[in-house]
């Protein structure tokens, strides 16, 4: 107890406990905050805001005033408790986000400066009283000293602000608008004098700026390609609405503009039916609307920052190398790149800000220590990036890099042209809760190369175009009480190993890490996939064993269209039951429909009858014999699935006598290898490994696989396409190959493969020419990408007879098409591939088939190869 320590307490204090029996330690502060470092560590029983550490042995804690912490000591020897005190009341290493205190911006301040741009007598030479206000905010910024409140009256302030002085803890400097939303700091000027152009609705104005294309930021060139539109900074607003920039006068359409620096002119075309009479045209001419550099105790409240034309990586409000900064009830709207940018700073409070409709990101932050962000919105950003296809690099609703000790509450990111929330590398000690990240065109959340701990809880991540949450080599990630719903690619939750480990340096402590996916907690989440190709949980890449060894998963609800594909581990799809048996996790979890209130209105709370209402009473499954080794379990499951897949026959083929088959010889027509190394012998961009030559029975049908070593390197018939044009000798692949049969047949079976087949459309046709010259046949149609609608997926499955062979694509089966799982029996989790068999039932079994024609659609960007053909006699 801090109060009971000696007055001359040193920075480190050793207390002695135990020596004869195990027991429990209770610590409670009575005055101020203290940091604790325990040696040796104790198992934690209870600790506010730190459920993720329950039962774990951890060394660092922070206790605030009147807060309790309990440790369970299992040591019988003497134990020293090391208590480290910090004069500031903060311990950087503490696993709990630091308690935040709002800088004191007193209502009554000794010094006020009034700014009122619309007052008739406003002038920067005035004393700044209410009766004689200043005209510009920047003039007030130059005059402000500690304890100054700059009172800004409604109006549009077309200027840039540079904060000159710092405040103090007792006397901060505050820039405050008198009415929220009515004090606007704008980077644009009103331009009059537009002249009609030669075309209808086109107007022209002189243009004096030569900004050109902004240079690539350091380290970007060669790593990413930036289209010219992304490197521009011009913006024009007509009656408050943005016009779209084009880079060629020929492309000038209604509601767009074009800048010709050569002609020194700017052209705009009005919307259809609009008039220039009385119209307001604002042209963005200023950058860096507000700058806070190397300052302390400065606040902004009730301000709008708009039309800042800073190019790539710039921000309307830039905070750098500063501390104790408050940004509250401010908006950052329609700026060329980001709204709010923070770098090299600490101790910030961002509260009730709206950083939306910006060309790049809503908020960018780099190397920021301790920040409280509450009730912020960053929606509909990255419009400039999207115009040039730049949506996956350095942009998101919020993009944070190297941030430590942040608390994020009730953040909303909706409809961004990029992702919703991105934590780039070196992030630690984050608590993120009660957020809503939905309908973004890319990822809901991306966490990259971070040491953690990072906790996301009670957050909705829904209907994003990419994965719900995807990570790369991150440790100490806790997901608790979240809802993942309908995210449309990869998976709802996708821990991904990018390599065996990633080296990282902590920017504050210089500690070196070798990061892997480890120490994850998945608890009380609801994880729902609405399409086949995005399982609720997908774990991939190197480091699987460590991930599963350190994983804790409990009381989660999972759901997807096919219960047997709820989990994907290293390309292996499985049900919840199989996942439980393989991992030993989620034994108290459930697979079932969540029954949300109304997902179309963003209502993800449980409706009456939802199993989420009875989560605490879900049955706990007991595994007979315990859980298997996860990797061995996955390998066993994949081998079993492959064996079952091959041995399950078509109904027509079941029990058909061996003498009733005719296996066609494709050797003369074969023109491509499939398993050898080299670009002329692959399907797609990978060889077909572990598919040995010889006789094989697949789905009850015998096939003969050619030995390419005995057939001039050819084992398959490749048909010409836009993806597969010329053979090794430069001659084109054929778009039609004829195979003689000259027999009657009940059915024909084709073993074939495809690559790059991401569209549900005809890519070929297998035609059967009868002896009398008539024909019948079947179009070759891949499943392609799955739909977000289950009924559409069912239709796709019925209409298809092949699919891209890569395992990340959704696979299917129907009565006339079955997948063929190809793998290495010694390492079944590596390079899994999918071939397909096609069954064509002859409508005229009494007629002799003279020839089988294998044909492709040569203009399609897909590969189609045939490896075997067999007739049922």
N, C-alpha and C positions, 0 to 999 in steps of 0.2 A: 504494500500500500504506500503510495508516494508520500502521503501525509506522515507516515510513521518512519520514513527514512531520515537519517541525520541531515541537519541543515547544510552541512558541507558535503552533500552527496556527490560522489564522483560521476563521471560520464558512464562508467560501467560499475555495477554493483553486483556482488556475488551473494546469493542467499543459499543456505544449505537446507536440504530436505531429505528425509528418509534415513536409510541406513540399516533398518531391520525389517520393515514390511513395505509391501506395495500399498499405494493409496491414491488419493486424489488431491490435486492442488486447485484452490480457488483463488483467483486474483481479481481485485476490483479497484478501480481508481476512484478517488474522491475529489481530486482537484486537477484540472488540466488534462492534457493528453500525455501518454507515455508510450514509448516503443519498447517492445520486449524481444529479446533474442534468447532462445532457450538452448541450453547445452547440457545434456543431450536433448534432442527433440522429444516431445510427448505426443501421445495420441490425443487428438482434439475431440472433446465431447460436444461442446457448444460454443458458438462464436457468431455474433451478429453479422449478417451480410456475407457469411462465408460458408454456406452449406456445402460448397464443393470440396472443402477441406475436411469435412466430417470424417472421423476415423483415420485420417491421414497423419503421418508424422511430419510436421512442418516446423521450421525454425523461427519464423518471423511473424510478429503480430503487432497491431497498433490498438491501443485502448484509448477511447475517448472518455471524457468525464462521465462518471456513474455507469460505465459499461462493464460488464462482467465477462470473464473468460474462465473456462474450466478445462483442466488437463487431467488425464488419467495416467498416473505413473505406474509402470509395471516393473520399475527397477527396485531391487532390494538393496543395492549399494547406495552409498551417499551420492546425491545428485546436486549439482550446482545449477541454479537458475540465473542466467546472465540477463540483467535488466539494463537496457541501453536507453538513456534519457537524451532527448533532443530539445534544445531550448525553444525551437520553433513549434514543438508539439507534433512534428511530423517525422516519420521514419520512411525513407524512400523505398526500402525493401519490403515494407509491409504488404501482404497479399490483398488487403482490403483498400479500395479507393479512399484517398484521404478525405476527411471531413472538410467540406467546402464552406467558407464563410464569405458572404457577399461583402465586397469593399464598402466601407461606410460612406455613402453619398448623402450627407444630411439634407433634409428638406430646407432648413434655414441655413444659408451660408453667408459668410461675412461679405462676399464680393459677388455681384452678379453683373454680367454683361449681356445686354439685349441686342439681338440682331433681327431686323425686320426689313427684308428687301422691298416689300411693297409699300412701306410707309413713305409718304411724299417727301419727308424731310430726312430720310435715311442717308447717312454718309459715313464713310470710314474715318472721317476726321472728327466725328461726334464723340462724346464721352461714353456712349454705350448705355445710357439709361433708358428706361421705358419710354420717356418722352423724347429723347434724342438717341435713337438706336443706331447701331452700325449697319452698314449695308451688306457686308460680306462676312461669312463665317470664318474665313481664313484670317481676316484682320483680327477677329476676336481670339483666334487660336494663337496669334502672335502676342497678344496682350495678356492672355490668361496666365495666372500664377497659382500655386497651391491654394485650394479652397475656392476656386472660381467656378461658378455655374454659368455656362453660356446658354442663355435662354433664347431659343430660335423660334420665331413666329412663323406661321404658315406662309408658304410661298415656294417658288422654284429658284434654287440657288445654282446658277450655272458657273461653277468654279471648282477648283481643287483645293483641298485643305491639307496643310502640313502642321502637325502638332509640334509646337516649339518646346514646351516645358513639361516637366513631370509634376504630378501631384504627390501627396504623401498619404500614408494610411489614415491619418486624421483629417487631412485636407486634400481630397482628390480633386481632379479637374473633370467636370462633366459637361458634355455637349448634349443638350436636351431640347427636343422639339416640344412645343406646347400642346400640339395635337397629333396623335399617332396617325401616320399615313398622309399628313398634309404638309410636312416639311420635306422637300425633295432636293437632294443634291444631284444635279444632272450633268452628265458629260456631253450633252447635245446643246446645240444652238438652233434657234428658229431662223430658217433661211427663207427670205422673200425674193421676189424678182424672178421667179421661174417663167421661162418663155416656152410657148408651144413649139413642139418639134414637127417634123414633116409627117409623122404617122399619127393616127388618131390616138388620143389619150396619152401621148408621150410629151413630156416636158423636160427642158434642158436648163442647166445652171452652170456657171463657171466653177471650175474645181482647181484649187490652188495647192492641194497637198500631194506629196509624192512619197507615200508610205511604202509602197511596193509590198513584196513578200517578206514577212518576218523571218529571220534566220532560225534554223533548227536550234532548239535548246541544247546545251552541252550534253554530249553523250547520246543524243538521239539519232544523229545522222548515221546511216548504215544499219541501224536497228529497227527503224520504222520509216515508212513512206508517208509523207504528208502531201495530200492534194493541195493545189493552190488555194482553193476556197478556205481551207483550214488555216492557211497562213495570212489571210486577209484580216482587216480590222474595221472596214467601213460598215456603218449602220445608218439607216434612214427610217424615220417613223412618220407615218402619215396619219394625222389625227390620233396620235397615240398608239397606232398599230404598226408593227414592224413590216417593212417590205423585204422581200427575198432578194439577196444579191446574186447576180449572174455574172459570168466572166466573159461574155461575148454579147455584143449588141444584137446579134441575130436571135439570141435566146431571151430577149426582153419580152416578158409576158405580163399580163395584168398583175398588179401588186408586186412588182419587182423593180430593181434598179441596176444600173451598170455604170461603173466609173472608168473613164478613159483618161489615164494619166498622160498619154501622148497628146490627146486633143485638149487636155485640161478642161474636160467637161464631165458632168454627171447627168445621166438620163434616168428618168423614172416613167413608169407606165401606171396610170391610175387603175383602180379596180373598175370593172365594167359598170357603167352608169354613174360613176362618181364625177365630181366637178372640182376643179382647182379653186373656184371662187370660195373664199372664206376658209379654205383648208389650211391646216397648220402642218408645216413640214419641218421636222427636227432632224438635224444631221449631227451625228456623234463626232465631236472634234477633240475631246479631252480624255486623258488617261489618268490613272492613279487619283481617283476622286478624294481619297483620304489616306494619309500615311501616318503611321505611328511607329517611329523607329527609336529604339534604345530609350524608351520611356517607361514610367511606372505610374500606377494609380490614375488611369485615364478611363473615362467611360463615355459611351454613346447610347442615347436612348431616344426612341420615337423619331428616327430618321429613315428616309428612303434614299438609297443610292442606286441610280439608274443610268443607263446609256454610257457607261464607261467603255472606252474603245481600246483599252490595253490589249495587245495581241496575246498570242499563245502563252499560257502559264501566268498571265497577269491577273490582277484582282482589282475590284472597285475600291474596297477597303483593305489595305495592306498593313498587317501588324507584324513587326519583325524585331527580334532581340529585345523584347519588352516583357514586363511582368505586371500582374495585378490589373488586368484590363477587363472592363465590363462592356458587353454589347447586348443591349436589351431592347426588345420591341422595335427592332430595326428590320428593314426589308432591303434585299439586293436583287433587283429585277432587270432583266433585259440588258445585261452587260455582255460585252463581246466574249469574254472568257469566263473567269470565275467571279462569283459575287464577293466572297470573303476569303482572304488568304492570310495564313498565319505561319510564321517560321521562326525557329530559334527562340521561342518564348515560353513563359510559364505562368501559372496561376491566372487562368482566364475563366470568365463566366459568360456563356453564350445562352441567352434566355429569350424564348419567344421570338426567334428571328425567322424570316422567310427569305431563303436564297433560291429562288425559282426562275425558270425561263432564261437562264444564262447560257451562253454559247458553248462553254466547256463544262466546268463543274459548278455545283452550288457552293460548296465549301472545300477548300484545299488547306491542308495543314501538314507541316514538316517539322520534326523535332520540337514537339510541344510537350511540356511536363506539367501535369495537373491542370485539368480543365473540367468544368461542369457545363454540360450542354443539355438544356431542357426545352422541350416543346418547340423544337425547330422543325422547319419544313424545307426540303430541297427537292422540288418536283419539276418535271418537264425541262430539265437541263440538257446540254450537249446538242443544241440545235445546229451550231456551226460545225461541230465535229461530225455530226450525222450527215451534213451536206457533202462531206468529203469522205464518208466511210470510216471516220476516225472515232470509234466508240469503245475500243477495248484497251486503250493505252492512256494512262494518266487522267482519265475522266470518269466521273460517276456523280450521283447526287451528292455524296460526300466521299472524298478521297483523302485518306489519312496515311502518313508515312512516318515511322519512328515516333510514335506517341506513347507516352507512359502516364499511368495514373489518371485515367479519364473516367468520368461517369456520364453516360448518355441516357437520357430518359425521354420517352415519348417523342422520338424522332419519326418523321413521316417522309418517305421518298416514293413518289408515285409518278409513273409515266415518263421517267427519264429515258432519253434515247440511248443511254448506256446502262450501267448498273445502278443499283440503289445505294449500296454502302460498301466501300472498299477499304480494307485495312492492309496497306502494303507492309513491307518487312519491318522487323524490330519493334513490335508492339507488345506492351506488357501492362498488366494490372489494369484491365478495363472491365467495367461493369456496364452492360448495355441492356436496357429493360423497357418493356411496354412500347416497342416501336412498331411501325407499320411500313413494310417495304413491298410494294405490289405494282404489277403492271409495268414494270420497267422492261425495256427491250432486251436487255442482257441479264446478267446475274442479279439475283436479289442481294446476295452478300458474298464477298470474296475476302478471305483471310489468307495472307501470303507470308510465308517464312517468318513466323512470329513465335517467340518463346513463351508468351503468355505470362500469368494466367489471363484468359479472356472468357468472360461469362456473358452469354446472351440468353435472356429469359423473358417469358411472357410477351413474345414478339410474333407478329404475323408476317410471314414471307410467302407471298401468294402470286400466282399467275404471271410470273416473270418469264421473259422469253428464253432465258438461260436457266442454269441450275438454281435451286433455292439458295443453298449455301455450298460453296466449293472452297476447299483449302489446298494449300501445298506445303507440306512439311511443317506442320504446326504442332506445338505441344500445349498441354494444359488448356484445352478448350472444353468449356461446359455449355451445353445446350439444355435448357430446363424450361418446361412449361410453354414451349413455342408451338406455333401452328405453321406447318409447311404444307402448302396446297397448290396443286395444279401448275407448278413450275415446269416449263415445257421442253427442256433438254438436259441431257446427262443424268441428273437425279435430283431428288428433293434435298438430300444431304449427301455430299460427295467429298469425303476425306481422300486426298490424292497424294501419293508419294511421287515426287518428281525425280528423285534419285535417292541413292542409299542414305545420304544425309546432306544437308546444306549448311555451309559454314556462314556464321553471322557474328557481327560484333555489336554489342550493346553501345549505343552512341553516348550514353552518360557514364557508364562504369568501365567501358572498354573490355568487359567480360566477353570471352570467346565462347560460342555455342556451336555444337554440331546438331542441327535440328532434324528431327524425324517426327512423324505423326505418332504421338504417344500421350498418355494420360488424358484421355478424353472421357467425358461424362455425358451420357444421353439419358435424360430423366424427365418423365411426365410430358413428353412431346407428342403432338398429333401430326403424323406424317402421311400425307395423302397424295398419291399420283393419279392423274386422270388419263394418262396415255401410257401405252405399252413400253415405249422406249425410255421412260424415265422412272426407274424403280424408286421406291421410297428411300432406300439406303444403298449407296454404291461405294465400295472401298477398292482402290486400285493403286497400282504402282509398287515400287520397292518398299520394304519395311512393314509388310503386313503382319509378320509375327509379333513384332514389338507393339504395333497398334493394338492387336487383339489381346496381347498379354496384359496391357495396361488399361484396357477399356472397361468402363462400368456403364451398363445400359439397363434401365429399369423403368417399368410402368409407362412404356410408350405405346401408343396406338398407331398401327400401320394399316394402310389400305391402298390397293391398286386394282386395276381391272382383272388381272390374273393373279390369284393368290400364290401360284407357284413361281412368280417372278417378282416377289416383293423385295428381295435382296440380291444384289449382284456383287460378288466378291471375286476379283481377278477373273472377270468374264464368266463366272459361274452364277447362274440364276437359281434361286431357291425360295422355298416357302418359309414362313416364320418358324414352323416346327423344325425344319432342317437347319435353319439358322441357329435355333436354340441348341440343337444337338451338336452342331459343329463348334459353336463359340462358348456355350455355357452362359450366355448373356440373355437378357430380356425374358427370363423365365416367368416374370409376373407381368409381361406385356401381352397385347391383344392384337389380333388381326380382325378388322371389321369396319363397317361404315360408320363414320363419326356422327352423322346426322346433325350437321350444323344448322343454325337458325335460317340463314339465307345468304349463301355465298355470292349471289349476284349483286347483293348490296353491301358486300364486305362484312357480313355478320357471321363471324366464325365462332360465336358462343354456342354451346350445345342446346339443341332443341329438346323438348320432352321426349324421353325414351332413349336419349343418346347414351351409349356406353361410357362416355366421358363423365357422366354424372355419378357413376359408380366405380370410378377408377380405384379407390382405396380398397374395394372388395373383390378386385379381380383375382382369379385363381392363380396360385403359384404352381408352376409345373415342376415336378420332380423327375430328374433324369435318372433312368436306371443305369447304374454303372458310372454315373457322372458324365461330364462333358468330355468330348474328344479333344485331342490336339487340333487347334483350329485349321492349320494348314493340311494336316493329314485328313481331317474331316472333309475339307473342301475337295481335296484330291479324290478321296473315296466317292464323294457325291458326284463329281464330274465323270469319273469312270463308270459309275452305275448308270448315270443319265445317258452317256454315250452308248453303253451296251444295250440298254433298254430301247433307245432310239433306233439303233440298227436292227434289232430283233423284232420290232413291232411291224407286222406285214400290212400291206394293203388288204382290204377285205377280199378283193377279187383274186389276189395272189396267194392267200392263205390256203395251204394244203395242195397247191397246184403241183403235179408230179414233175420230177426233174427232167423227164423226157419230153415234157411239154413246153420247153423253152428253146428259143433260138437266139444265141448271143452273137451280135453282129461284130465283124472284124473292122475296126476303124483305122488300122495301121496305115493303109495307103492314103487316107485323107488327113491323118493327123499332121499338124503343122506347127505345134508349139509345145514346149515342155512346161511343166508346172511346178516341179520340185527342185530343179537345179538352180544354181545361183547365176544371176545375170538378167539384164533387163528384157531379154527375149524369151524368158522362160518363167514368167510369173503370172499369177492372177492378181490384178491390182498392183500394189507395190510390195507385196510379200510373197515368198514362195509357199507352195502348198506342201508343208512338211508332214512327214509321218503318214503319208497315204501311199502305201506300198503297192507295187504292181502285182498283178495276178488275179485269180478268180476271187470274187467277193460276193456275198449275198447280203443285200441291203433292202430292208423293207419287204423281205420275202422274194426278192427278184435277184437272179444271178447277173453279175456284170463282170466284164473282163477289163481290167485296168492295164493299159499298155506300159511296157517297160521302156522308158525313153532312152535308156542306154543301149537298147537293142533296136531302136527305131530312129536313128539319126537325131536323137535329142527331142523327139516329138512324142507326146503322150495324150494330146487333146486336140480337138478341132477348134481353132479360134476363128471367129467370124468378124469381118471387118466392121469398124465403127470409127467415130471421130476420136475415140480414145485409143484405138488399136488399128493403125492404118497399114504400116508396111512391115514385112518380115525382115529377118536378118540380112537377106540378100538384096533388099530394096524393093522386091516385088510386093504388090498390095496383097493383103489378106483377102480371101474370097468373101463375098457377101452371100454366096449360096454354095452349098456342098451337097451332092447327091450320093446316097448310099443305096446300093441295090439290095432288095429283099426277095422279091419274086416268090412270096408265100402268102397264104392266108393267115390272119392273125386276129385273135380276140382283142388284144390290147398291145400297145407299144409303151415301153418305159424308157425314159431318157434321164441319164445322170448328167447334170450340168451345173455350171457355176457362173456367177456374175460379180463384177466389181464396179464401183461408182454408180450403183443403181439406186439413186436417191429419189427418183420420180416414178410415180405409178402411171406408167404409160407403156405402150407396146415397144419392145426392143428387138423383136424377131418373130419368126413363125416357123413351126414345124409342119410341113405339108406332106401328105401321104397320097401318092399318085397310084390309082388303081390301074390294073392291066387294061381296062377299057378306056382309059384316058381321063376319067373323072377324078376329082380330088376331094379330099377332106383334110382338116387340119386344126391346129390350135395355135393361137397367138401366145407368144412368150411375154408375160407381164410381171415385173417385180412388184413387191409390196411397197417399196420406197419408204419415205418418212411417214411416221405415224401421225394421226390426227389427234387433236385435243378431245375429240368426241368418240366415245366408245362405239356408238353405232356405226360411225364412219370406219373405224378400225375393223369392225366385223365385216363390213362390206369389202374393204381392201383385202382382207384375208380370203374371202370367198372368191374374189376375182383374180387372185395372184397365183403364180405357179413357180416363182423363183424369188430370191432376195439377195441383196448384196451379201457377200460372204463374210464380211467383217463382223466380229461379235458384238460391237456396240450398237448395231442396228437391230431393230425389233424383228424377231423371227416368228414364224407362223406355221400352221399346217391346216390342210383341208382334205377332203376325200380324194383329191387328185394331185396333191402335192405334199411332200414331206421333207423336212430338213434332215440333213446328214451331218452329224457332229464329227469333225476330224480333229484328233488331238494326239499328243505323244503319250503313250501308256506309262512311260517312266516319269514324265513331268506333265500331268494332264492340265495344269493351270497355265501353261505357257503356249501362246500362239494357237488358241482355239479358233477354228474356222468352220464355216457352214457351207456345204454343198446342198443341192436339192435333187430329189427325184420327182419326175413328172409322169403321171399316168394318163394316157389317152386311150379311152375305150372306143374301139372301132364300131361305128354305126352300121357297117356292112361286113360282118365277119365272114360272110360267104364269098366275098370278092377278094381276089388275089391283089396284094399290094406289090406293085412292081418296084417303086422307088420311094425312098424317104428323102425329102428335101429339108435341109437345115438352112434357114435363111435369117439374115440380120437386117436391122434398119441402119444402114451405114452412116447416117447423119447424126445418130444418137451418141451422146457422150457417156457411153457405158461399154463394158467388156462382157462378151458372152462366149463361153467355152463349153464344149460338149466332151465329156470324158467316157461315156458309155451309152450304148443303145441295145435294148433287148426286146424281142417280140415274144408275146405269149401265144402259143399255138393252140 
